[in-house]
Amino acid sequence: MGKDSRRLYGRALSVLAGGVNSSVRAEPSPYPFFVEKGDGGEIVDVDGNRYTDYVMGYGPLLLGHDLPERVAGAVQSEVARGPMYGAPTEVEVELAEFVAEHVGSVETLRFVNSGTEATVSAVRLARGVTGRDKVVVMQGGYHGAQESTLVEGDAESPEPSTKGVPSSFARETLPVPFNDEGTVERVFEEHGDEIACVLVEPVLGNNGVVHPVEGYHETLRSLCDEHGALLVFDEVITGFRVGGLGCAQSVVGVEPDLTTFGKIVGGGFPVGAIGGSAELVESFTPSGDVFQAGTFSGHPVTMSAGLETLRYAKDEDVYSHVNSLADELRAGMTDVLEDYAPEYTVVGVDSVFKTVFTRETPESLEGACVSGCEQRADCPRYGTCPKDAGDIDDAETERWKRLYWNGMLDEGVFLTPNGFESQFVCYAHDDEDIDETVAAYERVVSSV
Ligand SMILES: *Cc1c(COP(=O)(O)O)cnc(C)c1O
């Protein structure tokens, strides 16, 4: 960080709330660096410092910062025709066709402008078609900045997790611990006929990266079926990241009724989407009676960026590149921890990674997952690896924020500043980046 970032932050503090336009961006201490530009797998700040970037915009950037020529070309030709129209365009249909073709549970979509808007609309749709009000969410799950999900506590006493959300709204939300079948079964016993949907990330991606335990999503699926509730997978972060073009649902092996998308599906531009069976999604206006609309929805520039990004990912085998690099990275990190801090758990899946600073050392590491916790019941770490948000909260999240994050930044590696959010490998990263990152990781972990 340097004087130009500092000066810009000073100006920002006068005219932007907290100096930023999204809360997490203010987390770097004492002030965030301001970005001059991206460059492949790196980011360059206004003072000319270069960092290997694993934040990747908090998830949307699968390819890294340089758009391949065909993606850039599609975006530029869309811009050249004019920004948007308020009338439909072909590219919206093409992106919808692409998603429907690759994601098993999706037949029909509605595009919106953010992940938040997607989960807002999905919850409204679930409430509209079931005629019920209650929504089950996971503690530590993230579904954007919206009233129905900014709720904490448990199903007995849900509370708004921020000022500005009425308690009466929070009462319609039932938070349960992820991976705990008993609790969600009890909640359905008590409230089964009031529950519109269960809203869940297939893999918790905003809270340390927590894998589902064997059978958890099957339990959610059968509870929803039994009680006439909808199962909604929030794939805003996992969509087109985990499980490749089939998304995380193709890996966990359970079909949701509705899926929310965001991030990667817009190729780096603002986006969200709700997908599912035609019957369900047609319940949105104008074909159905659940109101949904948006001036910018299906924005042609976003649609073309998303479409060309996904086509490129398919044609160029992007997923095997990023997944195998992240595998190497997680394996390297796991090796380092064996020597310096065997109590910590490396987590992640496909191109996602994170270290959770868990506090308990397993009795043996013999036969443990080698490239990130997969939540295998026969892994010696199974008893100590994180299963839910409580386990993540109990980890040394201050160590991440105050020592580890700064240490990695000094090494030229940009990670999310808090101990909760995921890191991502992108298509522009290569073996050398991974080797350097593991070496930096060793220096930092061994010193803090
Ligand atoms: C990022 C995210 C959201 C919110 O998306 P925005 O585009 O930031 O509104 C919702 N759900 C999940 C799982 C996310 O990761």
Ligand as a Chemical Component Dictionary entry (heavy atoms), coordinates in Angstrom:
data_LIG
# 
_chem_comp.id                   LIG 
_chem_comp.type                 NON-POLYMER 
_chem_comp.pdbx_formal_charge   0 
_chem_comp.three_letter_code    LIG 
# 
loop_
_chem_comp_atom.comp_id 
_chem_comp_atom.atom_id 
_chem_comp_atom.alt_atom_id 
_chem_comp_atom.type_symbol 
_chem_comp_atom.charge 
_chem_comp_atom.model_Cartn_x 
_chem_comp_atom.model_Cartn_y 
_chem_comp_atom.model_Cartn_z 
_chem_comp_atom.pdbx_ordinal 
LIG C1 C1 C 0 -22.130 -13.123 -3.518 1  
LIG C2 C2 C 0 -23.292 -13.931 -3.070 2  
LIG C3 C3 C 0 -24.599 -13.416 -3.029 3  
LIG C4 C4 C 0 -24.894 -11.957 -3.297 4  
LIG O1 O1 O 0 -24.592 -11.587 -4.584 5  
LIG P1 P1 P 0 -24.412 -10.004 -4.914 6  
LIG O2 O2 O 0 -24.181 -9.980  -6.386 7  
LIG O3 O3 O 0 -23.260 -9.552  -4.100 8  
LIG O4 O4 O 0 -25.674 -9.341  -4.518 9  
LIG C5 C5 C 0 -25.632 -14.258 -2.726 10 
LIG N1 N1 N 0 -25.412 -15.560 -2.464 11 
LIG C6 C6 C 0 -24.180 -16.091 -2.459 12 
LIG C7 C7 C 0 -24.004 -17.544 -2.191 13 
LIG C8 C8 C 0 -23.079 -15.296 -2.768 14 
LIG O5 O5 O 0 -21.853 -15.821 -2.747 15 
# 
loop_
_chem_comp_bond.comp_id 
_chem_comp_bond.atom_id_1 
_chem_comp_bond.atom_id_2 
_chem_comp_bond.value_order 
_chem_comp_bond.pdbx_ordinal 
LIG C1 C2 SING 1  
LIG C2 C3 SING 2  
LIG C2 C8 DOUB 3  
LIG C3 C4 SING 4  
LIG C3 C5 DOUB 5  
LIG C4 O1 SING 6  
LIG O1 P1 SING 7  
LIG P1 O2 DOUB 8  
LIG P1 O3 SING 9  
LIG P1 O4 SING 10 
LIG C5 N1 SING 11 
LIG N1 C6 DOUB 12 
LIG C6 C7 SING 13 
LIG C6 C8 SING 14 
LIG C8 O5 SING 15 
# 
